[in-house]
């Protein structure tokens, strides 16, 4: 053990992190499984700020051993708090993701997701260079927030637009991207923000992939239901940048959901038909844990139909509305009153004349939406300008531009020759 410690210190001092990784892997093979206490001994003798890379490798190797959950979680929390980010980025980033995943699994197993939330957030803030960077800790953090039902805390992170995905620097993989947006979609479902949930799930579907994965399939099922809840229909086609391997087969494995969406396409579909379909496939929806979402989609269908009527008529007899909805008058009135209470519609019922009056939403609501969209466009413009500036100032771009100009190329070649001749 003393020899291993000396070699770790020597390799770190030289900055030879490749040898450090190989040495720890070879020296600790099967050791941590038989003697898990050696993990603590090694870490106690290595200063975290100086030997962050060694800590990361040791903790990743300890994952497969019989290490105690509480002990391992304590060690990882110390690691997140005091690690030197420059020894993780581009050095042992892949092992960093392994440590984070194991820590998250232990938080779930011990039923203490709340414990891991602040530590993972601290780790994210340390490892990323900018708030626009995606790290392996992102999906783990959102997952624990979901388990703890701290949706708003996860939302603070999800509202940051991801622009940088650097596998070599942060160790992030396509699966991390898929899970981040999948969990993000579930957070917005919990917040009843189905528009944003649809956007997150769509991004999950568009993550790089060479085949259909379980994550993508589950995301697509929720994507269909969220689209139905938000707009009453699902998009005819997935985005063009969605992997072709996914587009070709995904509908085949979610036929029930496609049939359910097909009922929404029919203009003469009734609440009774939708409820009958839902009841017939109840077990399947429950197995996917999407039964609640499917029920909300049925309720939203009524809102969509009322919205179509509202767009055409300013006032309509209650009996006529019931006829269009293919529902009894009493049930139509009850559903409409529920929608009014929940601010789903601006309609009002005149009981003396049995007329339903549709009024336009307040102008303020439209103004707020326009302002929000303009703010998003402003932030996007600033980001594009900054990225354009970063590219123009990069060494690679400058060299490329210089090589395009023969005069500049000749000038720098002559300067290089003069320098060599002086030597």
BAVO-640346 format. One record per residue (C-alpha): residue in three letters; y, z, x. Coordinates in pm, 1 decimal. Layout:
<rs>
resn=ALA&yy=Y&zz=Z&xx=X
...
</rs>
This chain:
<rs>
resn=UNK&yy=0.0&zz=0.0&xx=0.0
resn=UNK&yy=235.4&zz=81.3&xx=289.7
resn=UNK&yy=167.2&zz=-257.6&xx=447.6
resn=UNK&yy=244.8&zz=-432.5&xx=117.5
resn=UNK&yy=573.9&zz=-243.1&xx=86.4
resn=UNK&yy=675.5&zz=-342.6&xx=439.4
resn=UNK&yy=590.8&zz=-708.6&xx=376.2
resn=UNK&yy=789.0&zz=-706.1&xx=49.5
resn=UNK&yy=1092.4&zz=-563.5&xx=225.7
resn=UNK&yy=1061.6&zz=-816.2&xx=511.6
resn=UNK&yy=1022.1&zz=-1119.4&xx=282.4
resn=UNK&yy=1316.0&zz=-1009.7&xx=66.3
resn=UNK&yy=1534.8&zz=-958.1&xx=372.6
resn=UNK&yy=1453.5&zz=-1313.0&xx=490.2
resn=UNK&yy=1508.3&zz=-1451.2&xx=141.7
resn=UNK&yy=1156.1&zz=-1598.7&xx=145.7
resn=UNK&yy=1081.8&zz=-1551.3&xx=-224.4
resn=UNK&yy=798.9&zz=-1807.0&xx=-225.9
resn=UNK&yy=598.6&zz=-1600.1&xx=21.3
resn=UNK&yy=692.8&zz=-1284.2&xx=-170.0
resn=UNK&yy=540.0&zz=-1419.4&xx=-489.4
resn=UNK&yy=220.1&zz=-1534.3&xx=-316.0
resn=UNK&yy=182.4&zz=-1207.6&xx=-127.1
resn=UNK&yy=220.9&zz=-987.6&xx=-437.9
resn=UNK&yy=-17.9&zz=-1207.4&xx=-638.1
resn=UNK&yy=-287.2&zz=-1191.3&xx=-368.7
resn=UNK&yy=-240.8&zz=-823.6&xx=-285.2
resn=UNK&yy=-242.3&zz=-697.8&xx=-643.6
resn=UNK&yy=-527.0&zz=-914.1&xx=-777.3
resn=UNK&yy=-759.6&zz=-685.0&xx=-978.9
resn=UNK&yy=-584.2&zz=-379.9&xx=-827.9
resn=UNK&yy=-356.5&zz=-293.9&xx=-1122.7
resn=UNK&yy=-650.8&zz=-325.7&xx=-1361.9
resn=UNK&yy=-842.7&zz=-51.6&xx=-1178.4
resn=UNK&yy=-544.1&zz=153.8&xx=-1061.0
resn=UNK&yy=-249.0&zz=109.6&xx=-1302.5
resn=UNK&yy=-74.9&zz=407.2&xx=-1138.7
resn=UNK&yy=-8.9&zz=189.3&xx=-831.5
resn=UNK&yy=257.2&zz=1.2&xx=-1031.5
resn=UNK&yy=474.3&zz=312.8&xx=-1052.5
resn=UNK&yy=412.7&zz=396.2&xx=-684.5
resn=UNK&yy=530.7&zz=52.0&xx=-572.3
resn=UNK&yy=837.2&zz=48.4&xx=-794.7
resn=UNK&yy=946.0&zz=398.7&xx=-691.2
resn=UNK&yy=958.7&zz=286.2&xx=-329.0
resn=UNK&yy=1163.3&zz=-27.9&xx=-395.6
resn=UNK&yy=1536.3&zz=-11.2&xx=-471.6
resn=UNK&yy=1586.4&zz=-218.2&xx=-785.4
resn=UNK&yy=1919.6&zz=-380.5&xx=-695.4
resn=UNK&yy=1780.7&zz=-497.4&xx=-357.2
resn=UNK&yy=1426.0&zz=-586.3&xx=-462.3
resn=UNK&yy=1472.7&zz=-721.4&xx=-816.4
resn=UNK&yy=1244.2&zz=-1021.5&xx=-750.4
resn=UNK&yy=965.8&zz=-790.1&xx=-627.9
resn=UNK&yy=1005.7&zz=-568.8&xx=-936.6
resn=UNK&yy=979.1&zz=-874.6&xx=-1158.8
resn=UNK&yy=661.3&zz=-1000.2&xx=-989.8
resn=UNK&yy=498.6&zz=-656.2&xx=-995.1
resn=UNK&yy=577.6&zz=-599.3&xx=-1365.0
resn=UNK&yy=447.3&zz=-946.3&xx=-1456.0
resn=UNK&yy=122.3&zz=-880.5&xx=-1266.8
resn=UNK&yy=85.9&zz=-540.7&xx=-1436.3
resn=UNK&yy=78.1&zz=-710.9&xx=-1779.8
resn=UNK&yy=-292.3&zz=-783.6&xx=-1751.8
resn=UNK&yy=-384.4&zz=-432.0&xx=-1641.2
resn=UNK&yy=-461.4&zz=-114.1&xx=-1833.7
resn=UNK&yy=-106.0&zz=10.9&xx=-1801.3
resn=UNK&yy=7.0&zz=263.6&xx=-2063.9
resn=UNK&yy=251.4&zz=123.1&xx=-2318.9
resn=UNK&yy=511.0&zz=400.5&xx=-2288.0
resn=UNK&yy=503.6&zz=393.5&xx=-1907.3
resn=UNK&yy=535.6&zz=14.4&xx=-1892.7
resn=UNK&yy=815.5&zz=11.2&xx=-2149.4
resn=UNK&yy=1007.9&zz=273.1&xx=-1950.6
resn=UNK&yy=970.9&zz=65.1&xx=-1632.6
resn=UNK&yy=1086.9&zz=-256.0&xx=-1801.4
resn=UNK&yy=1389.2&zz=-80.3&xx=-1952.7
resn=UNK&yy=1490.4&zz=43.5&xx=-1607.0
resn=UNK&yy=1440.4&zz=-311.5&xx=-1477.9
resn=UNK&yy=1664.4&zz=-467.1&xx=-1746.1
resn=UNK&yy=1935.5&zz=-208.2&xx=-1682.7
resn=UNK&yy=1959.2&zz=-239.5&xx=-1304.5
resn=UNK&yy=1829.4&zz=-585.6&xx=-1209.2
resn=UNK&yy=2029.2&zz=-822.7&xx=-990.1
resn=UNK&yy=2058.1&zz=-1144.1&xx=-1193.6
resn=UNK&yy=2087.1&zz=-1368.6&xx=-884.1
resn=UNK&yy=1734.3&zz=-1263.7&xx=-777.9
resn=UNK&yy=1594.6&zz=-1366.1&xx=-1117.6
resn=UNK&yy=1773.7&zz=-1695.0&xx=-1189.5
resn=UNK&yy=1589.3&zz=-1974.6&xx=-1013.6
resn=UNK&yy=1374.3&zz=-1729.1&xx=-814.0
resn=UNK&yy=1128.9&zz=-1563.9&xx=-1053.0
resn=UNK&yy=1262.9&zz=-1681.8&xx=-1389.8
resn=UNK&yy=916.0&zz=-1777.6&xx=-1518.0
resn=UNK&yy=782.1&zz=-1426.6&xx=-1447.6
resn=UNK&yy=1088.2&zz=-1279.5&xx=-1616.2
resn=UNK&yy=981.3&zz=-1443.8&xx=-1943.8
resn=UNK&yy=631.6&zz=-1294.8&xx=-1909.5
resn=UNK&yy=774.0&zz=-944.0&xx=-1865.3
resn=UNK&yy=1000.8&zz=-983.9&xx=-2167.8
resn=UNK&yy=715.4&zz=-1109.9&xx=-2386.0
resn=UNK&yy=486.2&zz=-820.2&xx=-2289.4
resn=UNK&yy=763.8&zz=-568.0&xx=-2352.9
resn=UNK&yy=828.5&zz=-716.5&xx=-2698.7
resn=UNK&yy=455.5&zz=-706.7&xx=-2781.4
resn=UNK&yy=442.4&zz=-338.9&xx=-2687.8
resn=UNK&yy=747.0&zz=-263.0&xx=-2906.1
resn=UNK&yy=562.6&zz=-427.0&xx=-3195.8
resn=UNK&yy=233.1&zz=-250.7&xx=-3123.4
resn=UNK&yy=398.3&zz=91.2&xx=-3103.5
resn=UNK&yy=598.8&zz=11.5&xx=-3419.9
resn=UNK&yy=925.7&zz=79.5&xx=-3242.8
resn=UNK&yy=1119.5&zz=-250.6&xx=-3255.2
resn=UNK&yy=1449.0&zz=-63.1&xx=-3276.4
resn=UNK&yy=1387.3&zz=79.4&xx=-2930.3
resn=UNK&yy=1370.3&zz=-262.9&xx=-2767.0
resn=UNK&yy=1674.6&zz=-422.8&xx=-2933.7
resn=UNK&yy=1951.6&zz=-277.5&xx=-2709.1
resn=UNK&yy=1748.8&zz=-327.1&xx=-2390.1
resn=UNK&yy=1671.6&zz=-693.0&xx=-2462.3
resn=UNK&yy=2035.4&zz=-756.7&xx=-2551.5
resn=UNK&yy=2140.8&zz=-600.7&xx=-2219.7
resn=UNK&yy=1888.0&zz=-821.8&xx=-2040.3
resn=UNK&yy=2026.0&zz=-1133.7&xx=-2212.9
resn=UNK&yy=2382.7&zz=-1046.8&xx=-2115.6
resn=UNK&yy=2279.2&zz=-1001.1&xx=-1750.8
resn=UNK&yy=2060.8&zz=-1307.6&xx=-1704.6
resn=UNK&yy=2277.6&zz=-1569.6&xx=-1877.9
resn=UNK&yy=2580.9&zz=-1717.5&xx=-1706.5
resn=UNK&yy=2764.0&zz=-1800.6&xx=-2030.8
resn=UNK&yy=2711.0&zz=-1713.8&xx=-2399.9
resn=UNK&yy=2598.3&zz=-2075.9&xx=-2449.7
resn=UNK&yy=2285.0&zz=-2026.5&xx=-2231.8
resn=UNK&yy=1936.4&zz=-1988.2&xx=-2383.5
resn=UNK&yy=1701.5&zz=-1739.9&xx=-2212.2
resn=UNK&yy=1337.7&zz=-1631.4&xx=-2271.3
resn=UNK&yy=1475.2&zz=-1302.5&xx=-2409.4
resn=UNK&yy=1656.6&zz=-1470.0&xx=-2701.1
resn=UNK&yy=1351.6&zz=-1516.1&xx=-2929.2
resn=UNK&yy=1216.6&zz=-1170.2&xx=-2840.7
resn=UNK&yy=1547.6&zz=-1007.5&xx=-2932.0
resn=UNK&yy=1576.5&zz=-1190.8&xx=-3266.3
resn=UNK&yy=1210.7&zz=-1108.7&xx=-3341.8
resn=UNK&yy=1269.3&zz=-733.5&xx=-3298.3
resn=UNK&yy=1586.3&zz=-753.6&xx=-3510.7
resn=UNK&yy=1376.0&zz=-918.7&xx=-3783.1
resn=UNK&yy=1112.7&zz=-645.2&xx=-3768.9
resn=UNK&yy=1383.5&zz=-378.4&xx=-3783.2
resn=UNK&yy=1565.2&zz=-575.6&xx=-4058.9
resn=UNK&yy=1886.8&zz=-564.1&xx=-3857.5
resn=UNK&yy=1986.9&zz=-913.3&xx=-3966.0
resn=UNK&yy=2357.9&zz=-880.2&xx=-3893.8
resn=UNK&yy=2290.0&zz=-765.4&xx=-3538.5
resn=UNK&yy=2077.6&zz=-1075.4&xx=-3479.5
resn=UNK&yy=2345.6&zz=-1288.8&xx=-3645.9
resn=UNK&yy=2598.4&zz=-1189.7&xx=-3376.7
resn=UNK&yy=2378.4&zz=-1366.3&xx=-3120.8
resn=UNK&yy=2274.2&zz=-1655.8&xx=-3346.5
resn=UNK&yy=2636.8&zz=-1749.1&xx=-3420.0
resn=UNK&yy=2676.3&zz=-1846.6&xx=-3053.4
resn=UNK&yy=2607.4&zz=-2219.0&xx=-3019.8
resn=UNK&yy=2342.4&zz=-2291.6&xx=-2755.7
resn=UNK&yy=2456.7&zz=-2568.1&xx=-2519.8
resn=UNK&yy=2272.1&zz=-2493.5&xx=-2194.6
resn=UNK&yy=1892.4&zz=-2493.5&xx=-2158.3
resn=UNK&yy=1799.5&zz=-2460.5&xx=-1790.0
resn=UNK&yy=1424.2&zz=-2404.8&xx=-1734.8
resn=UNK&yy=1451.4&zz=-2381.5&xx=-1355.6
resn=UNK&yy=1724.6&zz=-2119.2&xx=-1367.5
resn=UNK&yy=1618.4&zz=-1903.8&xx=-1662.3
resn=UNK&yy=1246.7&zz=-1984.7&xx=-1706.6
resn=UNK&yy=1303.6&zz=-2093.3&xx=-2066.1
resn=UNK&yy=1027.1&zz=-2310.3&xx=-2218.6
resn=UNK&yy=1010.3&zz=-2528.2&xx=-2533.5
resn=UNK&yy=819.7&zz=-2247.9&xx=-2709.2
resn=UNK&yy=1115.4&zz=-2012.8&xx=-2650.5
resn=UNK&yy=1349.0&zz=-2264.6&xx=-2812.8
resn=UNK&yy=1113.8&zz=-2312.3&xx=-3109.9
resn=UNK&yy=1071.3&zz=-1939.4&xx=-3167.5
resn=UNK&yy=1442.8&zz=-1866.2&xx=-3129.0
resn=UNK&yy=1541.5&zz=-2111.9&xx=-3400.8
resn=UNK&yy=1241.6&zz=-2023.2&xx=-3619.9
resn=UNK&yy=1322.9&zz=-1652.0&xx=-3610.4
resn=UNK&yy=1690.6&zz=-1741.6&xx=-3652.7
resn=UNK&yy=1607.2&zz=-1929.9&xx=-3970.8
resn=UNK&yy=1419.7&zz=-1624.1&xx=-4100.2
resn=UNK&yy=1719.8&zz=-1402.3&xx=-4024.2
resn=UNK&yy=1947.8&zz=-1625.4&xx=-4232.9
resn=UNK&yy=1687.3&zz=-1627.6&xx=-4511.4
resn=UNK&yy=1710.1&zz=-1248.1&xx=-4506.7
resn=UNK&yy=2089.3&zz=-1281.8&xx=-4531.9
resn=UNK&yy=2054.3&zz=-1531.1&xx=-4821.8
resn=UNK&yy=2246.8&zz=-1789.8&xx=-4619.2
resn=UNK&yy=2014.1&zz=-2080.1&xx=-4693.6
resn=UNK&yy=2247.5&zz=-2348.5&xx=-4559.2
resn=UNK&yy=2247.6&zz=-2192.6&xx=-4213.4
resn=UNK&yy=1874.0&zz=-2117.7&xx=-4241.3
resn=UNK&yy=1806.9&zz=-2487.2&xx=-4305.7
resn=UNK&yy=2011.1&zz=-2583.0&xx=-3998.4
resn=UNK&yy=1823.2&zz=-2337.6&xx=-3774.2
resn=UNK&yy=1480.2&zz=-2448.3&xx=-3898.9
resn=UNK&yy=1575.9&zz=-2814.6&xx=-3856.0
resn=UNK&yy=1669.0&zz=-2744.6&xx=-3492.2
resn=UNK&yy=1329.7&zz=-2577.5&xx=-3448.0
resn=UNK&yy=1159.7&zz=-2894.8&xx=-3575.1
resn=UNK&yy=1358.4&zz=-3101.3&xx=-3323.0
resn=UNK&yy=1258.6&zz=-2891.1&xx=-3019.6
resn=UNK&yy=1074.6&zz=-3090.1&xx=-2745.4
resn=UNK&yy=704.4&zz=-3112.1&xx=-2828.8
resn=UNK&yy=412.9&zz=-3343.9&xx=-2749.5
resn=UNK&yy=214.7&zz=-3241.2&xx=-3058.1
resn=UNK&yy=240.6&zz=-3049.4&xx=-3384.6
resn=UNK&yy=242.2&zz=-2672.8&xx=-3323.9
resn=UNK&yy=182.0&zz=-2379.0&xx=-3558.1
resn=UNK&yy=547.0&zz=-2276.2&xx=-3511.7
resn=UNK&yy=673.3&zz=-2621.8&xx=-3610.7
resn=UNK&yy=446.4&zz=-2635.4&xx=-3915.9
resn=UNK&yy=559.5&zz=-2293.7&xx=-4042.8
resn=UNK&yy=921.5&zz=-2389.4&xx=-3976.7
resn=UNK&yy=879.0&zz=-2710.0&xx=-4179.2
resn=UNK&yy=736.0&zz=-2523.6&xx=-4480.6
resn=UNK&yy=1031.1&zz=-2284.0&xx=-4483.5
resn=UNK&yy=1266.5&zz=-2577.2&xx=-4417.5
resn=UNK&yy=1145.7&zz=-2752.9&xx=-4734.7
resn=UNK&yy=1191.3&zz=-2440.4&xx=-4949.3
resn=UNK&yy=1534.2&zz=-2353.9&xx=-4804.8
resn=UNK&yy=1652.6&zz=-2712.5&xx=-4864.0
resn=UNK&yy=1535.7&zz=-2689.0&xx=-5227.1
resn=UNK&yy=1715.5&zz=-2356.8&xx=-5274.1
resn=UNK&yy=2039.2&zz=-2481.1&xx=-5117.0
resn=UNK&yy=2064.4&zz=-2837.6&xx=-5248.4
resn=UNK&yy=1782.2&zz=-2883.8&xx=-5499.0
resn=UNK&yy=1621.9&zz=-3150.7&xx=-5282.0
resn=UNK&yy=1487.5&zz=-3200.8&xx=-4933.5
resn=UNK&yy=1612.5&zz=-3467.0&xx=-4688.3
resn=UNK&yy=1422.9&zz=-3795.7&xx=-4712.7
resn=UNK&yy=1373.2&zz=-3810.5&xx=-4335.5
resn=UNK&yy=1380.2&zz=-3568.1&xx=-4046.7
resn=UNK&yy=1651.3&zz=-3625.6&xx=-3780.8
resn=UNK&yy=1595.5&zz=-3920.7&xx=-3545.2
resn=UNK&yy=1573.9&zz=-3692.4&xx=-3241.7
resn=UNK&yy=1278.5&zz=-3505.1&xx=-3392.7
resn=UNK&yy=962.7&zz=-3569.2&xx=-3179.0
resn=UNK&yy=770.5&zz=-3868.5&xx=-3318.8
resn=UNK&yy=437.7&zz=-3683.0&xx=-3282.2
resn=UNK&yy=568.8&zz=-3418.4&xx=-3519.7
resn=UNK&yy=717.3&zz=-3662.9&xx=-3773.5
resn=UNK&yy=392.1&zz=-3861.2&xx=-3800.7
resn=UNK&yy=164.0&zz=-3576.5&xx=-3909.8
resn=UNK&yy=369.4&zz=-3281.8&xx=-4035.4
resn=UNK&yy=382.2&zz=-3390.5&xx=-4399.9
resn=UNK&yy=6.0&zz=-3432.8&xx=-4403.9
resn=UNK&yy=-45.7&zz=-3063.7&xx=-4325.7
resn=UNK&yy=204.6&zz=-2941.7&xx=-4585.5
resn=UNK&yy=111.3&zz=-3152.2&xx=-4887.5
resn=UNK&yy=155.4&zz=-2868.1&xx=-5140.2
resn=UNK&yy=516.2&zz=-2824.4&xx=-5027.9
resn=UNK&yy=577.8&zz=-3198.3&xx=-5052.6
resn=UNK&yy=436.3&zz=-3201.8&xx=-5406.7
resn=UNK&yy=656.3&zz=-2903.9&xx=-5495.2
resn=UNK&yy=963.9&zz=-3086.4&xx=-5360.3
resn=UNK&yy=854.8&zz=-3394.8&xx=-5558.4
resn=UNK&yy=893.4&zz=-3199.9&xx=-5884.3
resn=UNK&yy=1258.2&zz=-3135.3&xx=-5793.7
resn=UNK&yy=1315.0&zz=-3511.6&xx=-5759.3
resn=UNK&yy=1215.8&zz=-3570.2&xx=-6120.1
resn=UNK&yy=1520.3&zz=-3543.6&xx=-6345.6
resn=UNK&yy=1309.0&zz=-3432.8&xx=-6640.8
resn=UNK&yy=1131.8&zz=-3147.8&xx=-6457.5
resn=UNK&yy=1145.1&zz=-2820.8&xx=-6649.4
resn=UNK&yy=1132.3&zz=-2456.8&xx=-6545.6
resn=UNK&yy=796.3&zz=-2433.9&xx=-6719.6
resn=UNK&yy=649.9&zz=-2716.5&xx=-6505.8
resn=UNK&yy=774.9&zz=-2557.6&xx=-6184.5
resn=UNK&yy=638.7&zz=-2216.1&xx=-6279.8
resn=UNK&yy=300.9&zz=-2368.8&xx=-6368.5
resn=UNK&yy=283.4&zz=-2544.8&xx=-6030.1
resn=UNK&yy=382.8&zz=-2223.5&xx=-5853.5
resn=UNK&yy=116.0&zz=-2025.1&xx=-6038.5
resn=UNK&yy=-150.3&zz=-2287.1&xx=-5960.8
resn=UNK&yy=-75.5&zz=-2267.4&xx=-5585.0
resn=UNK&yy=15.7&zz=-1900.9&xx=-5575.2
resn=UNK&yy=-253.0&zz=-1804.1&xx=-5322.6
resn=UNK&yy=-151.9&zz=-2078.8&xx=-5081.4
resn=UNK&yy=215.7&zz=-1979.2&xx=-5090.0
resn=UNK&yy=121.5&zz=-1613.3&xx=-5047.6
resn=UNK&yy=-103.8&zz=-1692.3&xx=-4751.1
resn=UNK&yy=194.8&zz=-1862.9&xx=-4584.2
resn=UNK&yy=415.6&zz=-1565.7&xx=-4685.3
resn=UNK&yy=644.0&zz=-1809.9&xx=-4865.9
resn=UNK&yy=579.4&zz=-1709.7&xx=-5226.9
resn=UNK&yy=912.1&zz=-1524.7&xx=-5256.5
resn=UNK&yy=1100.1&zz=-1826.9&xx=-5122.2
resn=UNK&yy=918.2&zz=-2057.9&xx=-5363.4
resn=UNK&yy=1017.2&zz=-1832.8&xx=-5656.7
resn=UNK&yy=1380.1&zz=-1847.2&xx=-5542.6
resn=UNK&yy=1352.9&zz=-2227.6&xx=-5531.3
resn=UNK&yy=1241.6&zz=-2229.6&xx=-5897.8
resn=UNK&yy=1542.0&zz=-2014.9&xx=-5991.9
resn=UNK&yy=1775.8&zz=-2239.2&xx=-5791.1
resn=UNK&yy=1645.7&zz=-2544.1&xx=-5981.3
resn=UNK&yy=1815.4&zz=-2406.3&xx=-6292.2
resn=UNK&yy=2138.3&zz=-2365.6&xx=-6095.5
resn=UNK&yy=2116.9&zz=-2727.1&xx=-5974.6
resn=UNK&yy=2062.1&zz=-2862.7&xx=-6327.4
resn=UNK&yy=2352.3&zz=-2655.0&xx=-6464.9
resn=UNK&yy=2563.5&zz=-2782.8&xx=-6175.9
resn=UNK&yy=2490.0&zz=-3142.9&xx=-6274.2
resn=UNK&yy=2597.3&zz=-3070.7&xx=-6632.3
resn=UNK&yy=2906.7&zz=-2887.4&xx=-6505.9
resn=UNK&yy=3006.9&zz=-3193.5&xx=-6300.7
resn=UNK&yy=3008.6&zz=-3411.5&xx=-6614.9
resn=UNK&yy=3123.9&zz=-3185.7&xx=-6899.1
resn=UNK&yy=3415.1&zz=-2944.3&xx=-6925.1
resn=UNK&yy=3264.2&zz=-2788.2&xx=-7237.8
resn=UNK&yy=2931.9&zz=-2819.1&xx=-7416.5
resn=UNK&yy=2764.2&zz=-2651.2&xx=-7717.1
resn=UNK&yy=2511.1&zz=-2391.1&xx=-7606.1
resn=UNK&yy=2241.3&zz=-2561.7&xx=-7813.5
resn=UNK&yy=2309.7&zz=-2893.7&xx=-7637.2
resn=UNK&yy=2287.7&zz=-2726.5&xx=-7296.4
resn=UNK&yy=1957.6&zz=-2567.4&xx=-7395.3
resn=UNK&yy=1832.0&zz=-2910.1&xx=-7495.7
resn=UNK&yy=1925.4&zz=-3056.1&xx=-7157.4
resn=UNK&yy=1754.3&zz=-2765.2&xx=-6979.8
resn=UNK&yy=1453.2&zz=-2795.0&xx=-7214.2
resn=UNK&yy=1466.9&zz=-2422.2&xx=-7282.9
resn=UNK&yy=1513.3&zz=-2207.9&xx=-7597.3
resn=UNK&yy=1876.9&zz=-2125.9&xx=-7680.3
resn=UNK&yy=1826.3&zz=-1750.2&xx=-7634.0
resn=UNK&yy=1664.5&zz=-1795.9&xx=-7290.1
resn=UNK&yy=1935.6&zz=-2043.1&xx=-7185.5
resn=UNK&yy=2206.3&zz=-1792.4&xx=-7277.6
resn=UNK&yy=2027.6&zz=-1514.4&xx=-7088.9
resn=UNK&yy=1988.5&zz=-1729.1&xx=-6774.2
resn=UNK&yy=2349.9&zz=-1846.3&xx=-6792.3
resn=UNK&yy=2479.4&zz=-1488.5&xx=-6820.8
resn=UNK&yy=2274.1&zz=-1392.7&xx=-6513.7
resn=UNK&yy=2424.2&zz=-1682.7&xx=-6319.7
resn=UNK&yy=2776.8&zz=-1579.7&xx=-6425.9
resn=UNK&yy=2715.0&zz=-1218.5&xx=-6312.9
resn=UNK&yy=2587.4&zz=-1340.2&xx=-5974.7
resn=UNK&yy=2891.5&zz=-1571.7&xx=-5929.2
resn=UNK&yy=2659.8&zz=-1873.9&xx=-5920.3
resn=UNK&yy=2866.5&zz=-2057.5&xx=-6182.7
resn=UNK&yy=3222.3&zz=-2029.8&xx=-6316.7
resn=UNK&yy=3109.4&zz=-2106.4&xx=-6673.8
resn=UNK&yy=3197.5&zz=-1879.8&xx=-6968.7
resn=UNK&yy=3037.8&zz=-1854.8&xx=-7312.2
resn=UNK&yy=3252.0&zz=-1843.2&xx=-7626.0
resn=UNK&yy=3035.0&zz=-1649.9&xx=-7872.3
resn=UNK&yy=3245.7&zz=-1733.6&xx=-8177.2
resn=UNK&yy=3205.4&zz=-2109.1&xx=-8135.9
resn=UNK&yy=2880.3&zz=-2095.8&xx=-7930.5
resn=UNK&yy=3043.4&zz=-2322.8&xx=-7674.7
resn=UNK&yy=2995.3&zz=-2313.2&xx=-7296.7
resn=UNK&yy=3316.1&zz=-2383.5&xx=-7102.4
resn=UNK&yy=3299.3&zz=-2492.2&xx=-6738.3
resn=UNK&yy=3601.4&zz=-2410.8&xx=-6523.2
resn=UNK&yy=3671.8&zz=-2539.2&xx=-6171.9
resn=UNK&yy=3620.9&zz=-2291.3&xx=-5883.5
resn=UNK&yy=3937.6&zz=-2133.8&xx=-5738.2
resn=UNK&yy=4119.6&zz=-2353.9&xx=-5487.8
resn=UNK&yy=4106.1&zz=-2067.6&xx=-5236.8
resn=UNK&yy=3727.6&zz=-2103.2&xx=-5198.3
resn=UNK&yy=3763.5&zz=-2470.1&xx=-5098.1
resn=UNK&yy=4050.3&zz=-2387.0&xx=-4863.0
resn=UNK&yy=3841.4&zz=-2122.3&xx=-4686.0
resn=UNK&yy=3553.7&zz=-2367.4&xx=-4635.3
resn=UNK&yy=3788.8&zz=-2632.2&xx=-4492.4
resn=UNK&yy=3946.7&zz=-2380.3&xx=-4252.7
resn=UNK&yy=3600.6&zz=-2266.5&xx=-4133.7
resn=UNK&yy=3493.1&zz=-2626.9&xx=-4069.3
resn=UNK&yy=3815.7&zz=-2699.9&xx=-3878.9
resn=UNK&yy=3760.1&zz=-2390.7&xx=-3663.1
resn=UNK&yy=3408.1&zz=-2512.5&xx=-3578.5
resn=UNK&yy=3542.9&zz=-2855.7&xx=-3484.6
resn=UNK&yy=3811.7&zz=-2695.0&xx=-3268.8
resn=UNK&yy=3553.8&zz=-2485.1&xx=-3079.9
resn=UNK&yy=3330.7&zz=-2790.6&xx=-3035.1
resn=UNK&yy=3621.5&zz=-2995.6&xx=-2896.4
resn=UNK&yy=3708.0&zz=-2721.3&xx=-2645.9
resn=UNK&yy=3344.0&zz=-2698.0&xx=-2536.8
resn=UNK&yy=3317.4&zz=-3074.8&xx=-2484.7
resn=UNK&yy=3638.6&zz=-3074.6&xx=-2277.8
resn=UNK&yy=3509.2&zz=-2789.1&xx=-2061.4
resn=UNK&yy=3170.1&zz=-2956.6&xx=-2008.4
resn=UNK&yy=3345.1&zz=-3283.3&xx=-1918.7
resn=UNK&yy=3558.9&zz=-3096.7&xx=-1662.5
resn=UNK&yy=3249.8&zz=-2925.2&xx=-1514.1
resn=UNK&yy=3069.0&zz=-3258.3&xx=-1475.3
resn=UNK&yy=3370.2&zz=-3424.9&xx=-1307.3
resn=UNK&yy=3398.0&zz=-3136.0&xx=-1061.1
resn=UNK&yy=3027.7&zz=-3128.9&xx=-975.0
resn=UNK&yy=2912.9&zz=-3241.0&xx=-632.9
resn=UNK&yy=2657.1&zz=-3485.6&xx=-774.9
resn=UNK&yy=2918.4&zz=-3664.5&xx=-988.6
resn=UNK&yy=3168.2&zz=-3692.7&xx=-699.6
resn=UNK&yy=2903.0&zz=-3840.8&xx=-466.6
resn=UNK&yy=2794.7&zz=-4086.4&xx=-735.5
resn=UNK&yy=3154.0&zz=-4202.0&xx=-795.5
resn=UNK&yy=3220.6&zz=-4236.3&xx=-423.0
resn=UNK&yy=2910.3&zz=-4454.1&xx=-379.8
resn=UNK&yy=3042.5&zz=-4689.9&xx=-647.1
resn=UNK&yy=3354.5&zz=-4762.8&xx=-437.8
resn=UNK&yy=3259.5&zz=-4961.2&xx=-119.0
resn=UNK&yy=3586.8&zz=-4864.5&xx=55.7
resn=UNK&yy=3526.5&zz=-4493.7&xx=3.4
resn=UNK&yy=3163.6&zz=-4528.5&xx=108.8
resn=UNK&yy=3264.2&zz=-4706.0&xx=430.2
resn=UNK&yy=3534.9&zz=-4447.4&xx=501.0
resn=UNK&yy=3298.2&zz=-4149.7&xx=474.0
resn=UNK&yy=3033.2&zz=-4330.8&xx=677.2
resn=UNK&yy=3286.2&zz=-4387.5&xx=958.6
resn=UNK&yy=3392.0&zz=-4022.4&xx=945.6
resn=UNK&yy=3029.7&zz=-3917.5&xx=974.2
resn=UNK&yy=2979.7&zz=-4148.5&xx=1275.3
resn=UNK&yy=3289.1&zz=-4007.8&xx=1452.5
resn=UNK&yy=3164.9&zz=-3653.7&xx=1396.9
resn=UNK&yy=2824.0&zz=-3735.6&xx=1546.8
resn=UNK&yy=2984.1&zz=-3909.9&xx=1849.1
resn=UNK&yy=3197.6&zz=-3600.7&xx=1921.7
resn=UNK&yy=2888.4&zz=-3385.0&xx=1926.5
</rs>
